[in-house]
């Protein structure tokens, strides 16, 4: 039994590392987008954002949600509880929700006996050593493919005096992956990473604005043409 547990610890360890690093990267991206889009007071510098506890805590929570919604694969997150010492738990199917670094385990949804529907599950803290993955996956493929190209984060503006207001930030997968792969140590290359991020996003937003303007212009021309056509063909 101890050998089986050790194999599971070895399997989940690199995957946990990937998850933690990705969520930290997402949190950094969200912080930088708040700064870039000028949603924070002018006195807040980029370096100060992560040092404001209520902002950092809020964005860390949002980063976990983004990770689950954009990157977490249901297939890769499915496991069978094993060697727990509890006959009522062993053999039941669970789904990873998020990893808790403080308690060194996963928050997971555990399905009823004989069921694999996580919607009927109950939350439970589970140790990796008791999680037999139903789909073995290599770290380089773990939660790599996004479920969508971007994700809009709308969260409460937690700055003093901003009750009822919200922050709105979009995480773009292609931009995030570019930054995340290029700057594997964001804390030591934060300035360079931010400048790259700004350049890429500014270019993207400029192209999108031009495309929207073209579409609006074409729509206006079409409507004008239709108005002229209808006015010259009135009975």
N, C-alpha and C positions, 0 to 999 in steps of 0.2 A: 504493500500500500504506500509506503513512504517513497518507493522508487517511482510509482505512478504520480504521486503528488509533485515530486521533484521535476519530472518530465513536463508537467503542466506549468510549473513556475517558469521553467526555461522557455516554454512556448510563448507564454503571455508577456514575459519581461520586455522583449524588444517592441512588441505591439503597444504596450503601455507607454514606453518611451516615445514612440511615434505620436501617440495620442496627446501626451502632455506637451510635447514640443509644438505640435500643430495648433493646439488650443492657445498656447502662449503667443504663437505667431499671429493667430487671428485676433487676439486681444490687442496686440501691438498695432495691427492694421486698423482696427476700429478706433483706437486712440489717435492714430495719425490722420485718419479721415475726419474725425471731429475737429482736429486742428486745421487741416487743409481747407475744410469747408467753412471755417470760421464760426463754428457753433459754440465755441467756448469764449469766455471773457478775454479781452485783449491782454490782461495781465498774466494769463496762464501761458507759460512757454511749453514747448514740446517736452522738454526734460521734466517739467513739473507734473505733467498729466498723470504719470504712473505713481506719483507720490501723494496724490489726493485720494485718500482711502475710499471715500464713497464712490468716486468715479471708477477707480481700479476694481473694486469689488463688483460694481454693476456691470462693467465691461467683461470681466472674467466670466460672470454668469452668462452674459450674452454670447461670449465666445464658445462656451460649452454647447449652447443651443444651436449656434451656427454650425458647429462641427457635427452635431448629431443630425441636423436637418440636411446639410449639404454633403457630408462625407461618410457618415457611418453606414456601413452595409449591414442590412438585416441578416444576410446570409453569413457574413463573417462574425457577427455578434451573437450567433446562436450557439448555445452550449447545453450540456447535460450535467446536472449536479452529480458529483461522485465522491465517495469516501468522506462524506460529511459526518458520519456517525449517527445520522438521523434517518431511519427507514422511511419517514414521511417525506423526506426531501430527496434522497438519492433516487436518480432515474427521472426526475422531473426536468423539463426543458425550461431554459431561461434565456433572456435576451439582455445583452449589455445596455445599460443606460448611460452611465458615465463613471469614470475612475476617480476615486477619492484618495488623494495622496496622504491625507492626514490619517485615515483609517486603514490605508494600504489594502484597499479592496475595491471591488466594483459595486456600484449601485446597480441593481438589475431587476427586471420584472420576471418573476417566476410563475410559470403557467400551472394550472391545476393538474393533478395527476392524469395522465393520458391525453392531455391537450397540448397543442403547440401554438395556441392563439395568445399572443402576448397581451391582447386587449383584456383578457380575462385574468391576467396575472396580478400578483401582489408584489410590492417592492420589498427587496431584501438585500442586505449587504453580503457579498459573497467574496471569499478569498480565491485568487487565481488557482491555487492548488486544488480547489474543488470544482474547477470548471473544465470539463472535457469538451473541447471545441468540436462542433459537428462538421465544420469545414476547415481543414488545415490550410492555412494561407501563409505564404512567405512575406516577410516584412516589407519587401519592395512593392508588394501588390496590396497591402493592407489599407483599406479605405482610401484608395488613391483616386478612384473615378467619381467625380462629383455627380450628384443627382440633378443639379441644375447649374446654369452658368453664373448666376449671381443670386444674392440673397439680401433682401432689404431688412435692416434691423431698425425697429422703432422702439425706443425705450425712454423711460421717464428721464427728464432733465433733472439730475439730482443736485445741481448747483443751488446754493441758497437763494431764496427769493424767486425761484422758477417753478413753483408749484403749478401743476396742470400742464406744463410745457413738456415737449419731447425732443429727444435727439433723433435724427434720422440719418442712417449711414447705410451705404450699399457696399457689400463685399463682392468683388468681382473675382471669380475663380482664376482666370488667366493672369490677372495682375498679381494676385496673392501668390500663386505658384511661381511666377517669375521672381518675385522678391524672396520668397521662402527658399527657393533653390539656389539663388545667386548669393544670398547673404545668410549662410547657415548659422552665423552668430550675430544676431541682430543687435544684441546689447553692446557689442564692440564696434559695429559698423552702422549704427543707427542713422547718423547724418547722411551717409552715402546712400543707404537704403531708402531713406525718406525722399531724397532728391530724385532718385530713380523712380520711385512710386509717383511723385508729383508729375514728373515728365510724361510717364506713360498715361496716367489718368487725364492730364490736360490734353494730350493728343487725342485720346479716345473721345473725350467729351466734345472737343472741337469738331471731330469728324461726325459725331452723332448730331450735333447742332446743325452742321451743314446739311446733313441728310434730311433732318426734320424740316429745315427751311426749304429745301428742294421739293419735298413732298407737299408742304403747305402751298408753295408757289404753284406747283402743278395742279393741285386741287382747286386753287383760286382761278387759275386759267380755265380749267374744265367747267367750273360753275359759271364763269363769265361767258364762255362759249355756249353753254346750254341756255343761259338767259337770252343771249342774242338770237339763238335758234328759235326759242319759244316766242320771242317778241315778233320775229319776222314771219312766223307761221301761224299767227293767231287767225282764227276764222272771223 
